[in-house]
Amino acid sequence: MRVLHTSDWHVGKAVRGRSRAAEHRAVLAEVAGVAETHDVDLVVVAGDLFDTAAPTAESERIVYRALLDLAAGGRPVVVVAGNHDSAARLAAVAPLSEASGITVASAIRPPDDGGVLEVRAGAEVARVALLPFPSQRYVVTADLLLAGDAADAHAEYADRVVRILRLLTEGFRADTVNLVAAHLMVMGGTMGGGERGAHTVFDYWVPATGFPGSAQYVALGHLHRAQHLPGPAPLHYCGSPLQLDFGEVANEPAVNVVEVRPGKPAVVTAVPLAAGSRLRTLRGTLVDVLAAAAESPAPPPPDDLAGVPTDAAGVPWPDHLRIVLDEPPRAGLADEVRERIPSAVEVVLAPREAAGGRRSADPDRLRRAPRDLFAEYLTEHDVADERLVPLFDELVDEVTDAAAGDLPPGRVEPAGSPGAPA
């Protein structure tokens, strides 16, 4: 059986206000082309199809078109919800998705009630355990967060997620292809740079040992950098199909094609993706950055994907550039840079020494995660209560989901309530 593993599309994410819809259309069409070229039997999308729980109509058109393309010819597609996705919205379109051969796991379910999917390809049968993102608010009760310390909260979260994994995988057999599709932060993983900070901290880590050795391949989503983690089972993040943020310039977009048979080790092949623009930061004087921008060639396409890194008009995708200028401030400087470097999506001034020996604010501070800024604030004010940052993370999550319409402000659903995992 041949499986394609993709994740973390984040359709709808812009780069400094510039739409990337055309890039997403192109790269997801490329992913569908990989599925066709490699004649895969099953596609696994491991969460974060959207960048926000309230996507625009354009983002929904891009995602659902991509899913239908992946399902072309009757190929089964399996989707698990990520932390950026709205479980309620995915569940609302599940009947239409299922009619097209697309199974959407928007919530954690028991194995015999949608938690495990059986897929047949010729004479082989795959059992796929489905684990959408388990928010800490549903897995750890509110009283533990308020009464216990951070270590207690993390231990409870990890223990319960591991128990869920064991329940979902206990039906794996020697005569089936055994797969796990999960949107999780596994301990030891390297962040790609653009993930939601509140969902990648220690409180959300799950140990690699929580996955059973009976799983022949674990298709993970959540981290944007492709990587293989050691564990009892082969644990793979395939990463995002685009560089999504300027912290992800080292990421190499790809999908994994996995060949696996019952009782045999999986053979994993990373297939690089070339569509879409790369993100780069140029630093220096105006003369320096103008010269560097002029020397920015389009990356050559891989041999088996010739012609892909151009847009519909055949023009190579330009790099999205962040310009950090080592120049004295003056009126019109940013406009001059944008006029001379059309691919510049952001222009900022490097910190400079000011009168009195003080330096101007670091422009990178504006792009840091809320939890990092809050932790820095606590340090600056000599506040040493380790419970505050985890509670701040929960507040950020609740406000974010409430703004998307998933959860009324102030409401915390305890584990075991309707819609929460067992």
Long-range contacts (C-beta under 8 A, 24 or more apart in sequence): 1-41, 1-42, 1-121, 1-124, 1-126, 1-177, 1-259, 1-260, 1-261, 2-38, 2-39, 2-40, 2-41, 2-42, 2-257, 2-258, 2-259, 3-40, 3-41, 3-42, 3-43, 3-44, 3-126, 3-179, 3-217, 3-219, 3-257, 3-258, 3-259, 3-260, 4-31, 4-34, 4-35, 4-38, 4-40, 4-42, 4-43, 4-44, 4-70, 4-255, 4-256, 4-257, 4-258, 5-44, 5-46, 5-217, 5-219, 5-236, 5-238, 5-255, 5-256, 5-257, 5-258, 6-31, 6-43, 6-44, 6-45, 6-46, 6-238, 6-241, 6-255, 6-256, 7-45, 7-46, 7-47, 7-48, 7-82, 7-183, 7-219, 7-220, 7-221, 7-222, 7-237, 7-238, 7-239, 7-240, 8-46, 8-47, 8-48, 8-82, 8-221, 8-222, 8-223, 8-224, 8-239, 8-240, 8-241, 8-244, 9-45, 9-48, 9-49, 9-50, 9-63, 9-66, 9-240, 9-241, 10-48, 10-50, 10-51, 10-84, 10-194, 10-240, 10-242, 10-244, 11-49, 11-50, 11-51, 11-55, 11-59, 11-62, 11-63, 12-50, 12-51, 12-52, 12-55, 12-56, 12-58, 12-59, 13-51, 13-244, 15-244, 15-245, 15-279, 15-320, 15-345, 16-322, 16-345, 16-346, 17-345, 18-320, 18-345, 20-242, 20-276, 20-277, 21-58, 21-59, 21-62, 22-311, 22-312, 23-242, 23-275, 23-276, 23-277, 23-317, 24-62, 24-242, 24-276, 25-62, 25-65, 26-275, 26-276, 26-308, 26-311, 26-312, 26-317, 27-241, 27-242, 27-253, 27-273, 27-275, 27-276, 28-62, 28-65, 28-66, 28-69, 28-241, 29-66, 29-69, 29-275, 30-241, 30-273, 30-274, 30-275, 30-305, 30-308, 31-66, 31-70, 31-241, 31-255, 31-273, 32-66, 32-69, 32-70, 32-72, 34-255, 34-257, 34-271, 34-273, 35-70, 35-75, 36-72, 37-304, 38-257, 38-271, 40-75, 40-257, 41-75, 41-76, 41-119, 41-121, 41-122, 42-75, 42-76, 42-77, 42-78, 42-119, 42-121, 42-126, 42-128, 43-70, 43-71, 43-75, 43-76, 43-77, 43-78, 44-77, 44-78, 44-128, 44-179, 44-181, 44-219, 45-70, 45-77, 45-78, 45-79, 45-80, 45-221, 46-80, 46-82, 46-181, 46-182, 46-183, 46-219, 46-220, 46-221, 46-222, 46-238, 47-79, 47-80, 47-81, 47-82, 47-83, 47-84, 47-85, 47-132, 47-133, 47-183, 47-221, 47-222, 48-82, 48-83, 48-84, 48-85, 48-183, 48-221, 48-222, 49-79, 49-82, 49-85, 50-84, 50-85, 50-86, 51-84, 52-84, 52-404, 53-84, 53-85, 53-86, 53-89, 53-400, 53-401, 53-404, 53-405, 53-406, 54-86, 54-403, 54-404, 54-405, 55-86, 55-89, 64-93, 67-97, 67-100, 67-102, 68-100, 68-102, 71-100, 71-101, 71-102, 74-101, 75-101, 76-101, 76-102, 76-103, 76-119, 77-101, 77-102, 77-103, 78-102, 78-103, 78-105, 78-117, 78-119, 78-128, 78-130, 78-181, 79-103, 79-104, 79-105, 80-105, 80-130, 80-131, 80-132, 80-133, 80-181, 80-182, 80-183, 80-221, 81-105, 81-106, 81-107, 81-132, 81-133, 81-183, 82-132, 82-133, 82-183, 82-221, 82-222, 83-133, 83-135, 83-183, 83-196, 83-199, 83-222, 84-196, 85-133, 86-404, 86-405, 86-406, 87-132, 87-406, 87-419, 88-405, 88-406, 103-130, 105-130, 105-131, 105-132, 105-181, 106-132, 107-132, 107-419, 107-421, 108-132, 108-134, 108-164, 108-421, 108-422, 110-167, 110-422, 111-167, 111-168, 111-170, 111-171, 115-167, 115-168, 116-168, 116-171, 124-176, 124-177, 124-261, 124-262, 125-175, 125-176, 125-177, 126-176, 126-177, 126-178, 126-179, 127-171, 127-172, 127-173, 127-176, 127-177, 127-178, 127-179, 128-179, 128-180, 128-181, 129-165, 129-168, 129-169, 129-172, 129-179, 129-180, 129-181, 129-182, 129-215, 130-168, 130-181, 130-182, 131-161, 131-164, 131-165, 131-168, 131-180, 131-181, 131-182, 131-183, 131-184, 132-182, 132-183, 133-183, 133-184, 133-199, 133-222, 134-160, 134-161, 134-164, 134-184, 134-421, 135-397, 136-203, 136-204, 136-394, 136-397, 137-394, 137-397, 137-398, 137-412, 137-413, 138-413, 138-415, 138-419, 138-420, 138-421, 139-415, 139-421, 140-415, 141-414, 141-415, 142-412, 142-414, 145-390, 145-391, 145-394, 146-391, 149-386, 149-387, 150-202, 150-203, 150-386, 150-387, 150-389, 150-390, 153-203, 153-390, 154-202, 154-203, 154-205, 157-203, 157-204, 157-206, 158-205, 158-206, 158-207, 158-210, 160-415, 160-421, 161-206, 161-210, 162-206, 162-207, 162-210, 164-421, 164-422, 165-210, 165-211, 165-212, 166-210, 166-212, 169-211, 169-212, 169-214, 169-215, 172-212, 172-214, 172-215, 174-262, 174-263, 175-262, 175-263, 176-262, 177-216, 177-260, 177-261, 177-262, 178-214, 178-215, 178-216, 179-215, 179-216, 179-217, 179-218, 179-219, 179-260, 180-211, 180-215, 180-217, 180-218, 180-219, 180-233, 181-219, 182-218, 182-219, 182-220, 182-221, 183-220, 183-221, 183-222, 184-220, 184-221, 184-222, 185-222, 185-223, 186-220, 186-229, 186-231, 186-235, 188-229, 188-230, 189-222, 189-223, 189-227, 189-229, 189-237, 190-223, 190-225, 190-227, 191-223, 191-224, 191-225, 192-223, 192-224, 192-225, 192-239, 192-240, 192-244, 192-247, 192-248, 192-251, 193-224, 193-225, 193-245, 193-246, 193-247, 193-248, 193-249, 193-250, 193-251, 194-224, 194-240, 194-244, 194-245, 194-247, 194-248, 195-222, 195-223, 195-224, 196-369, 197-369, 197-370, 197-371, 197-372, 198-369, 198-370, 198-371, 198-393, 198-394, 198-396, 198-397, 199-397, 201-371, 201-389, 201-390, 201-393, 203-390, 203-393, 208-232, 208-235, 211-235, 216-260, 216-264, 216-265, 216-266, 217-258, 217-260, 217-266, 217-268, 219-256, 219-258, 224-248, 224-251, 225-250, 225-251, 226-251, 226-252, 226-254, 226-256, 226-270, 228-268, 234-265, 234-266, 234-268, 236-268, 238-270, 241-273, 241-276, 242-273, 242-276, 242-277, 243-276, 243-277, 243-278, 243-279, 245-279, 245-367, 246-279, 246-281, 246-322, 246-367, 247-367, 248-279, 249-278, 249-279, 249-280, 249-281, 272-302, 272-305, 273-305, 274-299, 274-301, 274-302, 274-305, 274-308, 274-309, 275-308, 275-309, 275-317, 276-309, 276-317, 277-317, 277-318, 277-319, 277-320, 277-343, 278-317, 278-319, 278-320, 279-319, 279-320, 279-321, 279-322, 280-319, 280-320, 280-321, 280-322, 281-321, 281-322, 281-323, 281-324, 282-321, 282-322, 282-323, 282-324, 283-323, 283-324, 283-325, 283-326, 283-350, 284-324, 284-325, 284-326, 285-325, 285-326, 285-327, 286-325, 286-327, 286-333, 286-336, 286-337, 288-326, 289-323, 289-325, 289-337, 289-341, 290-340, 290-341, 293-321, 293-341, 293-343, 293-344, 296-321, 318-342, 318-343, 319-343, 320-345, 321-345, 322-346, 322-348, 323-347, 323-348, 324-348, 324-349, 324-350, 324-363, 325-349, 325-350, 326-350, 326-352, 328-352, 370-396, 371-396
